[in-house]
Amino acid sequence: MSSEQSIPLTAVRGLGPSAAVKMEQCGIHTANQLADLSIVEFKERCPQLAKRAEAFVKAARRLLKRLDISNQVASSAASPSASTEQENSEAPEQVISTSTSEALDEAPKLKKKEKKAKKADKEKKTKSEKEKVKSKDKQDKEKKKSKKEKGDKKQKSKKDTGDKKAKKEKKKAKKD
């Protein structure tokens, strides 16, 4: 899981300078070392950061995975044929170190893009949820309106039947 180049601890997402100092006191000096540790080993080596052990170790692993992928892409793009690789044996190392530093520089940009994408997704969800709520409200209003109209018709019919009964009773009373 370790990369060819040592990566500073502060490059790990969520790991600030104070946590980096504490880790260095525990003997963990690079993100590579952090990623190679299990969570249990990290807790044993650095008990003062035990609460956030899982988050730190997983973040370091994600960072190295991202960097390894970018290194693979960069090295495949940099080496078009095997003969040029043999002639310039130093070229892949330069590309890897450059791509690693570029990836570290681009990491905050990627985070911002991810946040924007998540925010856009949330906005889409909230818009669709709002539309669903509006349509439900509209349907509920229509149902209430139709129930009210049905109720009004029933009341009218009851009044009509009540009026008819009253008229019949009046006629009977007049006849008697």
C-alpha positions as CSV (number, residue, x, y, z in Angstrom):
1,M,0.0,0.0,0.0
2,S,3.0,2.3,0.4
3,S,3.9,4.7,-2.4
4,E,7.5,5.2,-3.6
5,Q,7.7,8.7,-2.2
6,S,7.2,9.7,1.4
7,I,4.1,11.8,1.8
8,P,3.8,14.3,4.7
9,L,1.2,13.6,7.4
10,T,-0.5,16.9,6.9
11,A,-1.4,15.8,3.3
12,V,-3.9,13.4,4.9
13,R,-7.4,14.7,4.9
14,G,-8.6,15.7,8.4
15,L,-5.1,15.5,9.9
16,G,-3.9,18.9,11.0
17,P,-0.5,20.1,12.3
18,S,-1.1,19.3,16.0
19,A,-2.2,15.7,15.2
20,A,0.9,15.4,13.0
21,V,3.2,16.5,15.8
22,K,1.5,14.0,18.1
23,M,2.0,11.2,15.6
24,E,5.6,12.1,15.0
25,Q,6.1,11.8,18.8
26,C,4.6,8.3,18.5
27,G,7.1,7.4,15.7
28,I,4.8,7.9,12.7
29,H,6.4,10.4,10.4
30,T,4.8,9.9,7.0
31,A,1.4,9.2,5.5
32,N,2.9,6.0,4.1
33,Q,3.7,4.7,7.6
34,L,0.2,5.7,8.8
35,A,-1.5,3.8,5.9
36,D,0.6,0.7,6.5
37,L,-0.6,0.5,10.2
38,S,-3.8,-1.4,11.2
39,I,-6.2,0.6,13.4
40,V,-5.3,-1.5,16.4
41,E,-1.6,-1.0,15.9
42,F,-2.2,2.8,15.6
43,K,-4.2,2.8,18.8
44,E,-1.3,1.0,20.6
45,R,1.4,3.3,19.2
46,C,-0.5,6.5,19.7
47,P,-3.1,6.2,22.4
48,Q,-3.7,10.0,22.7
49,L,-5.2,9.9,19.2
50,A,-7.1,6.6,19.6
51,K,-10.5,8.2,19.2
52,R,-9.7,9.3,15.7
53,A,-7.5,6.3,14.7
54,E,-9.9,4.8,12.2
55,A,-10.5,8.1,10.4
56,F,-6.8,8.9,10.2
57,V,-5.7,5.4,8.9
58,K,-8.5,5.2,6.4
59,A,-7.9,8.8,5.1
60,A,-4.2,8.0,4.7
61,R,-5.1,4.8,2.7
62,R,-7.4,6.7,0.5
63,L,-4.8,9.4,-0.2
64,L,-2.2,6.8,-1.1
65,K,-4.7,5.0,-3.3
66,R,-5.5,8.2,-5.1
67,L,-1.8,9.0,-5.6
68,D,-1.0,5.4,-6.8
69,I,-3.7,5.7,-9.4
70,S,-2.5,9.1,-10.6
71,N,1.1,7.7,-10.7
72,Q,0.0,4.8,-12.8
73,V,-1.8,7.1,-15.2
74,A,1.2,9.4,-15.3
75,S,3.7,6.6,-15.8
76,S,1.7,5.0,-18.6
77,A,1.4,8.3,-20.3
78,A,5.1,9.1,-19.9
79,S,6.4,5.7,-21.2
80,P,5.2,5.3,-24.8
81,S,7.6,2.5,-25.6
82,A,10.0,0.2,-23.8
83,S,13.1,1.4,-25.7
84,T,12.7,5.0,-24.5
85,E,12.3,3.7,-20.9
86,Q,15.6,1.9,-21.1
87,E,17.4,4.9,-22.5
88,N,15.9,7.2,-19.9
89,S,15.8,5.2,-16.7
90,E,15.4,8.3,-14.6
91,A,12.4,9.7,-16.5
92,P,9.7,7.5,-14.7
93,E,11.0,8.5,-11.3
94,Q,10.8,12.2,-12.3
95,V,7.3,11.7,-13.6
96,I,6.2,9.9,-10.5
97,S,7.6,12.5,-8.1
98,T,6.1,15.3,-10.2
99,S,2.7,13.6,-10.4
100,T,2.8,12.9,-6.7
101,S,3.4,16.5,-5.9
102,E,0.8,17.6,-8.4
103,A,-1.7,15.2,-6.9
104,L,-1.0,16.6,-3.5
105,D,-1.5,20.1,-4.8
106,E,-4.7,19.0,-6.6
107,A,-6.1,17.1,-3.6
108,P,-7.7,20.3,-2.0
109,K,-9.1,21.2,-5.5
110,L,-10.6,17.7,-5.7
111,K,-12.1,18.1,-2.3
112,K,-13.7,21.3,-3.3
113,K,-15.1,19.7,-6.5
114,E,-16.4,16.8,-4.5
115,K,-18.1,19.2,-2.0
116,K,-19.7,21.1,-4.9
117,A,-20.9,17.9,-6.5
118,K,-22.4,16.8,-3.2
119,K,-24.0,20.2,-2.7
120,A,-25.5,20.1,-6.2
121,D,-26.9,16.6,-5.5
122,K,-28.4,17.7,-2.3
123,E,-30.0,20.7,-4.0
124,K,-31.4,18.5,-6.7
125,K,-32.8,16.1,-4.0
126,T,-34.3,19.0,-2.1
127,K,-35.8,20.4,-5.2
128,S,-37.3,17.1,-6.1
129,E,-38.5,16.6,-2.6
130,K,-40.0,20.1,-2.6
131,E,-41.8,19.3,-5.8
132,K,-43.1,16.0,-4.4
133,V,-44.3,17.8,-1.3
134,K,-46.0,20.5,-3.5
135,S,-47.7,17.8,-5.6
136,K,-48.8,16.0,-2.5
137,D,-50.1,19.2,-1.0
138,K,-52.0,19.9,-4.2
139,Q,-53.4,16.4,-4.2
140,D,-54.4,16.7,-0.6
141,K,-56.1,20.0,-1.3
142,E,-58.0,18.5,-4.2
143,K,-59.1,15.5,-2.0
144,K,-60.3,17.9,0.7
145,K,-62.1,20.0,-1.8
146,S,-63.8,17.0,-3.4
147,K,-64.7,15.6,0.1
148,K,-66.1,19.0,1.0
149,E,-68.1,19.1,-2.1
150,K,-69.4,15.6,-1.5
151,G,-70.2,16.6,2.1
152,D,-72.0,19.7,0.9
153,K,-74.1,17.6,-1.5
154,K,-75.0,15.2,1.2
155,Q,-76.0,18.0,3.5
156,K,-78.1,19.5,0.8
157,S,-79.8,16.2,0.1
158,K,-80.4,15.8,3.8
159,K,-81.9,19.3,4.0
160,D,-84.0,18.5,1.0
161,T,-85.3,15.3,2.5
162,G,-85.7,17.1,5.8
163,D,-87.6,19.9,4.0
164,K,-89.8,17.4,2.2
165,K,-90.6,15.6,5.4
166,A,-91.5,18.9,7.1
167,K,-93.8,19.8,4.2
168,K,-95.5,16.4,4.3
169,E,-96.0,16.8,8.0
170,K,-97.5,20.3,7.5
171,K,-99.8,19.0,4.9
172,K,-100.9,16.2,7.2
173,A,-101.4,18.6,10.0
174,K,-103.5,20.9,7.8
175,K,-105.7,17.9,6.7
176,D,-106.3,16.9,10.2
